[in-house]
Amino acid sequence: QVQLVESGGGLVQAGGSLRLSCVASGRTISSYAMGWFRQAPGKEREFVAVISWSGGYLYYADSVKGRFTISRDNAKNTLYLQMISLKPEDTAVYYCASHRQRAVVAGTKTDEYGYWGQGTQVTVSP
């Protein structure tokens, strides 16, 4: 059984930083693109960032480009999201996800991902 468990969320002031982690079990994630998504209250889940299975390709939503950095440690089966210069509009539940297909470089749509974590809350105060 595949499990993805996020951690690292919390309450931070605008301009602050957080680092999210996502630990996978039941699946070796090294062959799969991994993504971060977020969902604010009353809004649809949206794409934040994706990293290819090798870590050689990164892609970000325009809203986080230059402030967020996605990375992975395949030896630890762990995905990360470093967030700096946080804004109140970054407030959301953040989810990590594993792509459905092995060796696909990247994806930005939620239905491309087959496994999801339970989410971690990030709240940015003004």
N, C-alpha and C positions, 0 to 999 in steps of 0.2 A: 504494500500500500504506500503510495506516494504522499509524503507530507511536506509542506512548505511552511516554515514558521518564521514570521517577521518579528523583529524587535528593534528598539531604538527610538521609537516615537516619543512624543512628549509635548510639553508646553514651552514655547520659546518666544522671546520678544522679536519683533521685526528687526532684521539685520543679523540675527543670530544664525547658528549652525546646528545641524543634527546629522548623525550618520545612522542610516537604517541598515540592518542586516537581515538576510533571509537564508536560513539553513534548511537544506533539503535532506530528506531521508527517503529510502525506498526507491530511489532513482539516482543514478549517477548523472548529474546535470552537465557533465563536460561535453556531451554530444548535442546539446540543445541550446538554442538561443533562449535567453532569459530576459524578462521585461519587468518594468515597474509601471504600475498604473495607479490612479488615485480617483477617489470619488468624494465629492463634497456633498453636503446635505441638499437634497432636491435636484441634484444634477446627475447626469449619466457618468459612468466610469470612463475615464479618459486616459489615453496613453501619456506616459511621462518619458520613458527612456528604454532602450533595448541594447543588449550586447550580444554579439554573435557567440557561437559555441566556443570559438577559439579566443575570443576577446579582442580580435583584430578589427572588428567593425562596431562602431558605436553610433547611435542615432538618438536625437533628443527632440522633444516637443519644443516649438519656438518659445513657449512661455518659460521654459526652464534652462534654455541654452545659455551656457556661460556661468550658470550658478550651480547646477547639479552635475555630478559625475558618477556614472555607473561603472562598476568594476566587478570582477569575479575572481575567486580563488577556487579553481577546480579541485585542487588537492584537498580543500576543506569542504567542498560541496556547498559553497557559500557565495551569495550574491550581495553586493553592497550598493548603497546610494548615498553619496556624500552630498549634503545640501548646505549651501552657504547663502548669505544675503537673503534670508528667508523673508517673505512678504505675507501679509495677512491673507492674500488670495491663494497662498499655498496650503491653507488649512484644508485638510481632507483626511480620509482614511487611505493609507497607502498599502497597496497590495503587490506582492511579487508573483510572478507567473512563469511557468515553463512551457515553451512552445510545444505544440502537438507533434511536430515532425522533426526527426533527427536530421541534423546537419543543414537545416534551413538557416540562412544567414541572419534574418531578422524579420520582425513583424510588428505592426502597430495596431492591429485590430484585436479586440478582446476574443473574438471567436477563433483566432489562430492559436490560442493558448488553452491547454487542456487541464492544467493543474494550477491551483491558486492557493495562496495562503489565506489566513483568516483576517489579515489586515492589522495595521498599527496606526493609531491616531496621531496625527501631527496637527498641533494647534499653534498658530502664530498670532500673537497679540500685537496690536498697533503700537 
